[in-house]
Amino acid sequence: MAPVIVPGAVESNAPAPEVVPGQREPVAPDRAMLHRTELTRTYPCAACGAQLVFDPVGQDLLCPSCGNRAAVSAPDVPVEARELGPAIAALREMQAGQAGPQVTGEWEVKCQNCGGTTGFTGSLTATKCPYCATPIQRDDVHNAPARLPVDGVVPFLVGEKQARELVEKWVSGRWFAPSNFKKFKRVGAFSSLYTAYFTYDADTASWYQGERGDDYQVRVGTDEDGDPIYETRTRWYPVAGEVGNEFADLPVLANDNLNRNRIRALEPWPVERARAYSPEFVAGHLCRTYDKDAEESFPEAQQRIEAAIESSVRADIGGDHQRIHQLNTSWNWLAYKHLLLPIWLLTVVYMNQPYQVYINGLTGEVSGDRPWSKVKIIAAILAVLAIIATVIGIYAATRGHHTPAHPTGPGHTTVAPPHPTTHR
């Protein structure tokens, strides 16, 4: 059956967008409907006209209404890295002459299914209509020449059922969380979200000068028992050398307003599973474009790379101690990939304070925040104190009942047994 065409929509076999320097080649047309009036796309089911969503379990497009499935039309090809310097230079030149799409503040579109107003806040690029739940994607962001294109995506592997089980197990294990917080099923918002990442590849060569310290023992005296006393001293030698390091797929979150430390705890990401990006994978899920581009996100990766280089230098110096006086690094190769990585996100507002729990949509790793119950903590402290007091009481009672068989004291005379008498 042919796809259902809605007013104001055109089929996705429209002329391919112009390819600019640094951008990926366009993939084969998908089944999306491009709504030129609102620069959005939807995925109508060919069987019933409802909206298709990407199903993590089946790894295909699923119609929640009639159960119809459709294969993802995007080719399964690996993602190639781009050299950072030339890509950023081309981007800056493009930005100088052309403004990118709005990715800050509020951007509203008219839902082409029901006519209601759908809001895109900040860097959100895919959401659902609040009135009819139609999955809607902003088509102007990822194809904008004044922004770095998405190179690849690692599609969700953890489905909603499994994700809810994981988060319920995590929340249930927070013993000192308030009881009301554990009612997250009724008061929490649970959503699937593709976050923007840049992963970095690097090939470095580092030259260093420093010192190597080797410990040795020196006898400095004896103690009161006559045993020898030794003192550890260090003998230093000048050293110099060169080390090479290669880094692959070092991930950096490119979105703001998320708990970076909590999301960092979800690593490692199996980015080797990344495949060429297609908006089909985002259908039915939230998605955000980057807030910081590959150049702006790189300092975080650079810190981790430099820390690893220093560790390799210390290992190369060897010995018990190392001093690095000079370290110069040449970047022989520096490249990036712009990837979308999947996260399940639980948000619970407790006492007017939002708490978020993150689930790696590929591995099921969970990391999050939760409030602490003062009542439970105080009760636990009191319980521990009560146990300690009980143990002390039992110990004291035991000591009190353990009295000598022949007590001595006022009114009692202890007579020593007579010495043995030797009879001759």
TINU-469050 format. One record per atom (N, C-alpha, C, O): residue in three letters; x, y, z. Coordinates in steps of 0.2 Angstrom, whole numbers, plus 5000, padded with zeros to 4 digits. Layout:
BEGIN
alaXYZ
...
This chain:
BEGIN
met500449945000
met500050005000
met500450065000
met501050065003
ala500350114996
ala500750174996
ala500650215002
ala500150215006
pro501150255004
pro501150295010
pro500550345010
pro500350365004
val500350365016
val499750415016
val500050475016
val500550495020
ile499850525011
ile500150585011
ile499650635015
ile499050635014
val499950675019
val499550725023
val499650795019
val500150805016
pro499150845020
pro499250905017
pro499850945019
pro500150935025
gly500150975014
gly500751015016
gly501450975016
gly501950995018
ala501350905014
ala501950865014
ala502150845007
ala501750845002
val502750825006
val503050805000
val503450735002
val503650735007
glu503550694997
glu503850634998
glu504650654998
glu504850704996
ser504950605001
ser505650615003
ser506150604997
ser506750614998
asn505950594991
asn506350584985
asn506450654982
asn506550654976
ala506450704986
ala506550774983
ala507250784982
ala507650734984
pro507450834978
pro508150834976
pro508650834982
pro508450864987
ala509250804981
ala509650794987
ala509950864988
ala510050904984
pro510150884995
pro510450944997
pro511150954994
pro511450894993
glu511351014993
glu512051024990
glu512551004995
glu512451015001
val513050974993
val513550944998
val514151004998
val514351024993
val514251025004
val514751075005
val515351045008
val515350985011
pro515951075008
pro516551045010
pro516551025018
pro516251065022
gly516750965019
gly516750945026
gly516150905028
gly516050875033
gln515650905023
gln515050865025
gln515050795022
gln515350785017
arg514650755025
arg514550685022
arg514150685016
arg513750735014
glu514250635012
glu513850625006
glu513150605008
glu513050575013
pro512550625004
pro511950615006
pro511750535006
pro512050505001
val511350515010
val511250435010
val510550435006
val510250485003
ala510450365004
ala509850355000
ala509250385003
ala509150385009
pro508750404999
pro508150435002
pro507750385006
pro507750325005
asp507450405012
asp507150365016
asp506350375015
asp506150415011
arg505950345019
arg505250345018
arg504950405022
arg504350415022
ala505350455025
ala505050505028
ala504650555024
ala504750555018
met504150585027
met503850645023
met504150705026
met504150725032
leu504350745021
leu504650815022
leu504150865022
leu503850875016
his504050905027
his503550955027
his503851025026
his504151055031
arg503851045020
arg504251105018
arg503951165022
arg504351215023
thr503351165023
thr503051225026
thr503351235033
thr503351295036
glu503551185037
glu503751185044
glu504451155044
glu504751155050
leu504751135039
leu505451105039
leu505451055044
leu505951045048
thr504951005044
thr504950945048
thr504850885044
thr504750885038
arg504950825047
arg504850765044
arg504450715049
arg504550725055
thr504050675046
thr503650625050
thr503750555046
thr503950555041
tyr503550505050
tyr503550435047
tyr502950405047
tyr502750365051
pro502450415042
pro501750385042
pro501850305040
pro502250285036
cys501450265044
cys501450195042
cys501050185035
cys500550215034
ala501350145031
ala501050125025
ala500450085025
ala500050085021
ala500350055031
ala499750015032
ala499150045035
ala498550035032
cys499250095040
cys498650125043
cys498750195043
cys498250235045
gly499250225042
gly499350295042
gly499550325048
gly499750385049
ala499650285054
ala499950305060
ala500650315059
ala500950305054
gln500950335065
gln501650355064
gln502150305066
gln502050275072
leu502650285062
leu503150235064
leu503650265069
leu503750325069
val503950225073
val504450235078
val505050185077
val504850125075
phe505650205079
phe506150155079
phe506150115085
phe506050135090
asp506150045084
asp506049995089
asp506749965091
asp507049935087
pro507049985097
pro507649955099
pro507749875099
pro508249855097
val507149845100
val507149775101
val507249745094
val507649695092
gly506749765089
gly506749735082
gly507249775078
gly507449745072
gln507549825080
gln508049865076
gln507749885069
gln508049885064
asp507149905069
asp506749925063
asp506249975065
asp506149995071
leu505849995060
leu505250045062
leu504650005063
leu504449955060
leu504350025068
leu503749995071
leu503150035071
leu503250095073
cys502550015069
cys501950055070
cys501650035077
cys501349975077
pro501550075082
pro501250055088
pro500550045087
pro500250005092
ser500150065082
ser499450055081
ser499249995078
ser498849955081
cys499649975073
cys499449915069
cys499949855070
cys499849795067
gly500549875072
gly501049825073
gly501449815067
gly501849765066
asn501349855061
asn501649845055
asn502449865056
asn502549915060
arg502849825053
arg503549845053
arg503849855046
arg503649835041
ala504349905047
ala504749915040
ala505449925042
ala505649945047
ala505849895037
ala506549895038
ala506849965037
ala506550005034
val507349975041
val507750045040
val508050045033
val508449995032
ser507950095030
ser508150095023
ser508850125022
ser509250115017
ala509150155028
ala509850185028
ala510350125027
ala510250075030
pro510850135023
pro511350085022
pro511750075028
pro511950125032
asp511950015030
asp512349995036
asp513049995034
asp513349945032
val513350055034
val514050075032
val514450105038
val514150135042
pro515050085039
pro515450115044
pro515550185044
pro515450215038
val515650215049
val515750295050
val516550305049
val516950275053
glu516650355045
glu517350375044
glu517450445048
glu517050485048
ala518050445051
ala518250505055
ala518450565050
ala518650555044
arg518350625052
arg518550685048
arg519150725051
arg519150725058
glu519650745048
glu520150785050
glu519850845053
glu519550885050
leu520050865060
leu519750915063
leu519850985060
leu519451025059
gly520551005059
gly520751065057
gly520351085050
gly520051145050
pro520451055045
pro520051075039
pro519351075039
pro519051125036
ala519051035043
ala518251035044
ala518051095048
ala517551125046
ile518451115053
ile518251175057
ile518351235052
ile517951285053
ala518951235048
ala519051295044
ala518551305039
ala518251365038
ala518251255036
ala517751255031
ala517051275035
ala516651315032
leu516951255041
leu516351275045
leu516351345046
leu515851385045
arg516951375049
arg516951445050
arg516851485044
arg516551545045
glu517151465039
glu517051505032
glu516351505030
glu516051555028
met515951445031
met515251445030
met514851485034
met514451525032
gln515051485041
gln514651525046
gln514751605045
gln514351645046
ala515351625042
ala515451695041
ala514951725035
ala514851785036
gly514751675031
gly514251705026
gly513551675026
gly513151705022
gln513451635031
gln512751605031
gln512651585039
gln512951555042
ala512051615041
ala511851595048
ala511551525048
ala511151505043
gly511651495054
gly511351425055
gly510651435057
gly510451485059
pro510351375058
pro509651375061
pro509651395068
pro510151385071
gln509051415070
gln508951435077
gln509051365082
gln508651325081
val509551365086
val509551305091
val509551335098
val509851295103
thr509351395099
thr509351425106
thr508651445107
thr508251465102
gly508351455113
gly507751485115
gly507151435112
gly507251375113
glu506551455111
glu506051415109
glu505851425101
glu505851485099
trp505751365098
trp505551365091
trp504951325090
trp504951265092
glu504451355088
glu503751325087
glu503651305080
glu503751345075
val503251245079
val503051225073
val502351205073
val502151185079
lys502051195068
lys501351175068
lys501351095066
lys501651075061
cys501051055070
cys501050985069
cys500650975062
cys500050995062
gln500950935057
gln500550925051
gln500050865052
gln499750855047
asn500050835057
asn499550785058
asn498850805061
asn498350795059
cys498950855067
cys498350875070
cys498250945070
cys497750975072
gly498750985068
gly498751055068
gly498951095074
gly498951155074
gly499151055080
gly499351085086
gly500051115085
gly500451095081
thr500151155090
thr500851185090
thr501351145094
thr501151125100
thr501851125091
thr502351085095
thr503051135096
thr503251165091
gly503251135102
gly503851175104
gly504451135104
gly504551075106
phe505051165101
phe505651135101
phe506051185105
phe506151245103
thr506351165111
thr506751205115
thr507451195115
thr507651135115
gly507851245114
gly508551245113
gly508751205108
gly508551205102
ser509251155109
ser509551115104
ser509151045102
ser509351005099
leu508551045105
leu508050985103
leu507950985096
leu507751035093
thr508050925093
thr507850925085
thr507350875084
thr507150865078
ala507150825089
ala506650775088
ala506250775094
ala506450765099
thr505550775093
thr505150765099
thr504450735097
thr504450715091
lys503950745101
lys503250715099
lys502750775100
lys502850815105
cys502250775096
cys501750825097
cys501350815103
cys501150755105
pro501350865108
pro500950855114
pro500250835114
pro499950815119
tyr499950845108
tyr499250835107
tyr499050765104
tyr498550735106
cys499450745099
cys499350685096
cys499850635096
cys499850575093
ala500450645099
ala501050605100
ala501350585093
ala501750535093
thr501250625088
thr501650615082
thr502350635083
thr502550685085
pro502850585081
pro503550605081
pro503650655076
pro503550645070
ile504050705078
ile504150765073
ile504950775074
ile505250785079
gln505250785068
gln505950805068
gln506050865064
gln505750885059
arg506450905067
arg506650965063
arg507150955058
arg507650925059
asp506950965052
asp507350945046
asp507950995044
asp508350985040
asp507851055047
asp508351105045
asp508951105049
asp509451145047
val509051065054
val509651075058
val510251025056
val510751055054
his510050965055
his510650915053
his510850925046
his511350905044
asn510450955042
asn510550965035
asn510851035034
asn511051055028
ala510951075039
ala511151145038
ala511851145037
ala512251125040
pro512051185031
pro512751185029
pro513151225034
pro513751215034
ala512851265038
ala513251305043
ala513351275050
ala513551305055
arg513151205050
arg513351165056
arg513651105054
arg513551075048
leu514051075058
leu514351005057
leu513850955056
leu513350945060
pro513850915051
pro513350865050
pro513450805055
pro513950795057
val512850765056
val512950705060
val513250655055
val513050635050
asp513850625058
asp514150575054
asp513850505055
asp513850465050
gly513650485061
gly513450425063
gly512950425069
gly512950465072
val512750365070
val512250355076
val512350275078
val512450235074
val512350275085
val512350205087
val511550195090
val511450225095
pro511150155086
pro510450155088
pro510350125095
pro510750085097
phe509750135098
phe509550105104
phe509550035104
phe509350005099
leu509849995109
leu509849925109
leu509349905115
leu509049855115
val509349955120
val508949935126
val508249965125
val508150025124
gly507749925125
gly507049945124
gly506749975130
gly507049975136
glu506150005130
glu505850035135
glu505649985141
glu505850005147
lys505449925140
lys505349885145
lys505949865149
lys505949875156
gln506449855146
gln507149835150
gln507349895153
gln507649895159
ala507349955150
ala507550015153
ala507150035160
ala507450055165
arg506450025160
arg506050035166
arg506249985171
arg506250005177
glu506449925169
glu506649875174
glu507349895177
glu507449885183
leu507749915173
leu508449935176
leu508349995181
leu508649995186
val507950045179
val507950105183
val507550095189
val507650115195
glu507050045189
glu506650025195
glu507149985200
glu507049995206
lys507549945197
lys508049915201
lys508549965205
lys508749955210
trp508750015201
trp509150065203
trp508850105209
trp509150115214
val508250125208
val507950165213
val507750125219
val507850155224
ser507550065218
ser507350025224
ser508050015228
ser507949995234
gly508550015225
gly509250005229
gly509450065233
gly509950055236
arg509150115232
arg509350185235
arg508950175242
arg508450205243
trp509250145247
trp508950135254
trp508750195257
trp508250205260
phe509250245257
phe509050315260
phe508750365256
phe508750425258
ala508450345251
ala508050395247
ala507350395250
ala507050345253
pro507050455250
pro506350465253
pro505850415249
pro505950405243
ser505350395253
ser504850345250
ser504550375244
ser504350345239
asn504350445245
asn504050475239
asn504450475233
asn504150475227
phe505050475234
phe505450475228
phe505450415224
phe505450415218
lys505350355228
lys505250295224
lys504550285221
lys504450235218
lys504150335221
lys503550335217
lys503650365210
lys503150385208
phe504250355208
phe504450385201
phe503950365196
phe503850395191
lys503650305196
lys503250285191
lys502650325190
lys502350335184
arg502450365195
arg501850405195
arg502050475194
arg501750515191
val502650495197
val502850565197
val503450585192
val503650645192
gly503750535189
gly504350545185
gly504150545177
gly503650515175
ala504650585174
ala504550585166
ala505150535164
ala505750545165
phe504950485160
phe505350435157
phe505450445149
phe504850445146
ser505950455147
ser506050465139
ser506650445137
ser507150435140
ser506650425130
ser507250405126
ser507550465123
ser507150505119
leu508250475123
leu508550535120
leu509150515117
leu509550475120
tyr509250545111
tyr509950535108
tyr510250605109
tyr510050655108
thr510850595112
thr511250655114
thr511850655109
thr512050605106
ala512050715108
ala512650735103
ala513350725106
ala513450745112
tyr513750685103
tyr514450675105
tyr514850685099
tyr514750685093
phe515550705101
phe516050705097
phe516550655099
phe516750655105
thr516750615095
thr517350565097
thr517950585093
thr517950605088
tyr518550575097
tyr519150605094
tyr519650545093
tyr519750505097
asp519950555087
asp520550505086
asp521150555085
asp521150605083
ala521750525088
ala522350565088
ala522950525088
ala522950465090
asp523450545084
asp524150515084
asp524650565086
asp524650615083
thr524950555092
thr525450605095
thr526150575095
thr526250515096
ala526650625095
ala527250605097
ala527550655102
ala527450715101
ser527850635107
ser527950675113
ser528750675115
ser528950615116
trp529050725115
trp529750725117
trp529850755124
trp529450805126
tyr530250725128
tyr530250745135
tyr530950745138
tyr531450715135
gln531050785143
gln531750795147
gln531450785155
gln530950815156
gly531850755159
gly531650745166
gly532250715170
gly532750705168
glu531950675175
glu532450645179
glu532050575181
glu531450575182
arg532450525182
arg532250465185
arg532550455192
arg533150465193
gly532050435197
gly532350425204
gly532250355206
gly531750325205
asp532850325208
asp532850255210
asp532950255218
asp533450285220
asp532550225222
asp532650215229
asp533150165231
asp533250115228
tyr533550185236
tyr534050135239
tyr533950145247
tyr533750205249
gln534250095251
gln534250095258
gln534950115261
gln535450095258
val534950155266
val535550175270
val535450165277
val534950185280
arg535950125280
arg535850115287
arg536050175291
arg536650205290
val535650195295
val535750265299
val535850255306
val535950305310
gly535850195309
gly535950185316
gly535550115318
gly535350075314
thr535450115325
thr535150055328
thr534550075333
thr534650135335
asp534050035334
asp533550055339
asp533750035346
asp534350005346
glu533350035350
glu533450025357
glu533649945358
glu533949925363
asp533349905354
asp533449835354
asp534049815350
asp534249755350
gly534449865347
gly535049845343
gly534949825336
gly535349805333
asp534249835334
asp534149815327
asp534249875323
asp534249935325
pro534549865317
pro534749915312
pro534149955310
pro533649935309
ile534250025309
ile533750075306
ile534050095299
ile534550115299
tyr533550085295
tyr533750105288
tyr533250165286
tyr532750175288
glu533550205281
glu533250265279
glu533250255271
glu533750245268
thr532650275268
thr532550265261
thr532750335258
thr532550385259
arg533250335253
arg533450395249
arg533350375242
arg533250325240
thr533350435238
thr533250425231
thr533850455227
thr534150505228
arg534050415222
arg534650435218
arg534350455211
arg533950415208
trp534450515209
trp534150545203
trp534650545197
trp535250565198
tyr534350525191
tyr534750525185
tyr534450565179
tyr533750565179
pro534750605176
pro534450645170
pro534250595164
pro534550555163
val533650605162
val533350565156
val533050615151
val532850665152
ala533050585145
ala532650615139
ala532450555135
ala532750505134
gly531950575131
gly531650525127
gly531050545123
gly530850605123
glu530750495119
glu530150515115
glu529650455115
glu529850395115
val529050475116
val528550425116
val527950435111
val527850495109
gly527650385108
gly527150395103
gly526450365106
gly526450315110
asn525950395105
asn525250375108
asn524750385102
asn524750425098
glu524350335102
glu523750335097
glu523050335102
glu523050295106
phe522650375100
phe521950375103
phe521450365098
phe521450385093
ala520950325100
ala520350315096
ala519650315099
ala519550295105
asp519250355096
asp518550365098
asp518450385106
asp518150355110
leu518850435107
leu518750465114
leu518150505114
leu518150555111
pro517650495118
pro517050525118
pro516950585122
pro517250585128
val516650635120
val516550695123
val515750725122
val515550725116
leu515350725127
leu514750755127
leu514650825124
leu515050865127
ala514250835119
ala514250905116
ala513650945118
ala513450995115
asn513250915123
asn512650955125
asn512750985132
asn513050955136
asp512451035133
asp512451075139
asp511751055143
asp511351015141
asn511751075149
asn511151065154
asn511050995155
asn510450975157
leu511550955155
leu511550885157
leu512150875162
leu512650905162
asn512050825167
asn512550805172
asn513050775169
asn513050715167
arg513650805167
arg514150775163
arg514550715167
arg514750665164
asn514550725174
asn514950675178
asn514450615178
asn514750555177
arg513850625178
arg513350565178
arg513450525172
arg513450465171
ile513350565166
ile513450535160
ile514050505158
ile514150455155
arg514650535161
arg515250505160
arg515350435163
arg515750395161
ala514950425169
ala514950365172
ala514650305168
ala514750255170
leu514250325162
leu513950275158
leu514450245153
leu514350195150
glu515050275153
glu515550245148
glu515750175151
glu515750165157
pro516050135146
pro516250155139
pro515650145135
pro515150105136
trp515650185129
trp515150175124
trp515450135118
trp515950145116
pro515050085116
pro515250045111
pro515150075104
pro514750055100
val515550125103
val515550175097
val515750135091
val515650155085
glu516050075092
glu516250035086
glu515650015082
glu515649985076
arg515050015085
arg514449995082
arg514050055078
arg513550045075
ala514450105078
ala514150165074
ala514050155067
ala514450115064
arg513450175064
arg513350165057
arg513150235054
arg512950285058
ala513150235048
ala512950305045
ala512250325047
ala511850295048
tyr512250395048
tyr511650425051
tyr511050425047
tyr511150435041
ser510550405049
ser509850415046
ser509350445051
ser509350415056
pro508950485049
pro508450515054
pro507950455056
pro507550465060
glu507950405052
glu507450345054
glu507550325061
glu507150305064
phe508250325063
phe508450295069
phe508150335075
phe508050315081
val507950405073
val507750445078
val506950455079
val506750475084
ala506650425074
ala505950425074
ala505650395081
ala505750335083
gly505250435084
gly504950415090
gly505350435096
gly505050415102
his505950455096
his506350475101
his506550545101
his506550575096
leu506750575107
leu506950635107
leu507650635105
leu508050585105
cys507850695102
cys508550705100
cys508850775100
cys508450825100
arg509450785102
arg509750845103
arg510350855098
arg510750805097
thr510350915095
thr510950925091
thr511450955096
thr511350965102
tyr512050965094
tyr512650985098
tyr512551065100
tyr512251105097
asp512751075106
asp512751145109
asp513451175108
asp513551235107
lys513951125108
lys514651145107
lys514951105101
lys514851045101
asp515251145096
asp515451105090
asp516151065092
asp516351065098
ala516451035087
ala516950995088
ala517551025091
ala517950995094
glu517651085088
glu518251125091
glu518151155098
glu518551155102
glu517551175100
glu517351195107
glu517351135111
glu517451145117
ser517151075109
ser517151015114
ser517850985115
ser517950945119
phe518351005110
phe518950965110
phe519350975117
phe519750935119
pro519351035120
pro519751045126
pro519650985132
pro520150965135
glu519050965132
glu518950905137
glu519350845135
glu519650815139
ala519250835128
ala519650775126
ala520450785126
ala520750735128
gln520650845125
gln521350865126
gln521650855133
gln522150825133
gln521250865138
gln521450855145
gln521550785146
gln522050765149
arg521150735144
arg521150665144
arg521750645140
arg522150595143
ile521850665134
ile522450645130
ile523050665133
ile523550625134
glu523150725136
glu523750745139
glu523950715145
glu524450695147
ala523350695149
ala523550655155
ala523750585153
ala524150555157
ala523550555148
ala523750485146
ala524450495143
ala524850445144
ile524650545140
ile525350555137
ile525750565143
ile526350535143
glu525650605148
glu526050605154
glu526150535157
glu526750525160
ser525650495158
ser525650435161
ser526150385157
ser526550355160
ser526150395150
ser526550355146
ser527350375146
ser527750335146
val527350445147
val528050465148
val528350445155
val528950425155
arg527950445160
arg528250415167
arg528350345166
arg528850325169
ala527950305163
ala528150235162
ala528750225158
ala529150185159
asp528850275153
asp529450265149
asp530150285153
asp530650255152
ile530050335157
ile530650355162
ile530750295166
ile531350275168
gly530250265169
gly530350205174
gly530650225181
gly530550285182
gly530850185185
gly531150195191
gly530550205196
gly530050185195
asp530750225202
asp530250235208
asp529950305208
asp529350305210
his530250345205
his529950415205
his530150445198
his530650425195
gln529750495196
gln529950535189
gln529850605190
gln529350625194
arg530250645187
arg530150715187
arg530150735179
arg530650715176
ile529650765177
ile529650795170
ile529750865170
ile529350905172
his530250885167
his530450955167
his530250995160
his530051055160
gln530150955155
gln529950975149
gln529650925145
gln529850865144
leu529050945142
leu528650895138
leu528350935132
leu527950975133
asn528550915126
asn528250945120
asn527950895116
asn528250835114
thr527350905113
thr526950855110
thr526750885103
thr526550935102
ser526850845098
ser526650855091
ser526050815089
ser526050755091
trp525550845086
trp524950815084
trp524950795077
trp524850835073
asn525150725076
asn525250705069
asn524550695065
asn524550705059
trp524050685069
trp523350675066
trp522850685072
trp522950665077
leu522350725070
leu521850735075
leu521150735071
leu521050785066
ala520750695072
ala520050685068
ala519550675073
ala519650665079
tyr518950685071
tyr518350675075
tyr517750645071
tyr517750635065
lys517250615075
lys516650595072
lys516050635076
lys516150635082
his515550655073
his514950675076
his514450625076
his514150605071
leu514350595082
leu513850545083
leu513250555088
leu513350605092
leu512750525087
leu512150525091
leu512250455095
leu512250405093
leu512250465102
leu512250405107
leu511550405111
leu511350465113
pro511350345112
pro510650345115
pro510650335123
pro511050305126
ile510250375126
ile510150375133
ile509450375135
ile508950405132
trp509250335140
trp508550335143
trp508650385149
trp509150375153
leu508150425150
leu508250475155
leu507550475159
leu507050485157
leu507650475166
leu507150475171
leu507250545174
leu507750555177
thr506750585175
thr506750655178
thr506250655183
thr505650645182
val506350655190
val505950665195
val506050725199
val506550745201
val505450765200
val505450825204
val505250815211
val504650795212
tyr505750815216
tyr505550805223
tyr505750865227
tyr506350895226
met505250895230
met505350955234
met505651015230
met506051045232
asn505251015224
asn505451075219
asn506151065217
asn506451115214
gln506451005217
gln507150995215
gln507150945210
gln506950885212
pro507450955204
pro507450895199
pro508050845200
pro508550875202
tyr507850785200
tyr508350735200
tyr508350685194
tyr507750675192
gln508950675191
gln508950635185
gln509350575185
gln509850565189
val509050525182
val509450455182
val509550435175
val509050445171
tyr510150425173
tyr510350405166
tyr510450335165
tyr510750305169
ile510250305159
ile510350235157
ile510650235151
ile510450265146
asn511250205150
asn511550195144
asn511150155139
asn510950095141
gly510850175134
gly510450145129
gly510750085125
gly510350055121
leu511350075127
leu511750015123
leu511949965128
leu511849905126
thr512149985134
thr512449935139
thr511949925145
thr512049875148
gly511549975146
gly511149965152
gly511449995158
gly511149985164
glu512050025158
glu512350055164
glu511950105166
glu511650145162
val511850115173
val511450165176
val511850215180
val512250185184
ser511650275180
ser512050325184
ser511550385186
ser511150405181
gly511450405192
gly510950455193
gly511050485200
gly511450465204
asp510650535201
asp510550575207
asp509950555211
asp509450535207
arg509950565217
arg509350555221
arg509350595228
arg509950605230
pro508750615230
pro508850645237
pro508950595243
pro508850535242
trp509150625248
trp509250585254
trp508750605259
trp508550655260
ser508450545262
ser507950555267
ser508250565274
ser508550525277
lys508150625277
lys508450645284
lys508150595289
lys508450575294
val507450585288
val507150535293
val507450465293
val507550445298
lys507550445287
lys507850375287
lys508550375289
lys508750325293
ile508950425288
ile509650425290
ile509650435298
ile510050395301
ile509250475301
ile509150485308
ile508950415311
ile509250395316
ala508450385308
ala508250325311
ala508750265311
ala508850225315
ala509150265305
ala509750225305
ala510250235310
ala510550185313
ile510450295311
ile510950315317
ile510650295323
ile511050265327
leu510050305325
leu509750285331
leu509750215332
leu509850185338
ala509650175327
ala509650105327
ala510350075328
ala510350035332
val510850105325
val511550085327
val511750105334
val512050065337
leu511550165336
leu511650175343
leu511350135348
leu511550115353
ala510650115346
ala510350065351
ala510649995351
ala510749965356
ile510949975345
ile511249915345
ile511949915349
ile512049865353
ile512249975349
ile512849985352
ile512749975360
ile513049945364
ala512250015362
ala512050015369
ala511849945372
ala512049935377
thr511449915367
thr511249845369
thr511849795370
thr511949765375
val512349805366
val512949765366
val513349785373
val513649735376
ile513449845374
ile513749865380
ile513449845386
ile513749825391
gly512749845386
gly512349825392
gly512449745393
gly512549725399
ile512449705388
ile512549635389
ile513249625391
ile513349575396
tyr513749655389
tyr514449645391
tyr514549665398
tyr514849635402
ala514249725400
ala514249745407
ala513949695412
ala514149675417
ala513349665410
ala512949615414
ala513349555414
ala513449525420
thr513749535409
thr514149475409
thr514749485414
thr514849435418
arg515049535414
arg515549555418
arg515349555426
arg515749535430
gly514749585427
gly514449585434
gly514349515437
gly514449505443
his514149465433
his513949405436
his514649355436
his514549305439
his515149375434
his515749335434
his516149365440
his516649405440
thr516049335446
thr516349355453
thr516849295455
thr516749245453
pro517349315459
pro517849265461
pro517449215466
pro517049235469
ala517749155466
ala517449095470
ala517549115477
ala517149095482
his518149145479
his518349155486
his518449235487
his519049255486
pro517949275488
pro518049345488
pro518449365494
pro518449335499
thr518749425493
thr519149455498
thr518849525499
thr518649555495
gly518949545506
gly518749615507
gly518649615515
gly518849575518
pro518349665517
pro518149675524
pro517749615527
pro517249595524
gly517949595533
gly517649535536
gly517849465534
gly517649415536
his518349465529
his518549405526
his519349395527
his519649445526
thr519549345529
thr520249325530
thr520449275526
thr520149215526
thr520949285522
thr521149235517
thr521749195520
thr522249235522
val521749135521
val522249095524
val522649065519
val522349025515
ala523249075519
ala523649035514
ala523748965516
ala523848955522
pro523748925511
pro523948855513
pro524648845516
pro525048875514
pro524648795521
pro525348785524
pro525848755519
pro525648715514
his526448775520
his526948745515
his527048675517
his526948655522
pro527248635512
pro527348565513
pro527848545519
pro528348585519
thr527748505523
thr528248485528
thr528548425526
thr528348375524
thr529248435527
thr529648375525
thr529748335531
thr530048355536
his529548275531
his529748225537
his530348185536
his530448155531
arg530748185541
arg531348155540
arg531348085544
arg531748045544
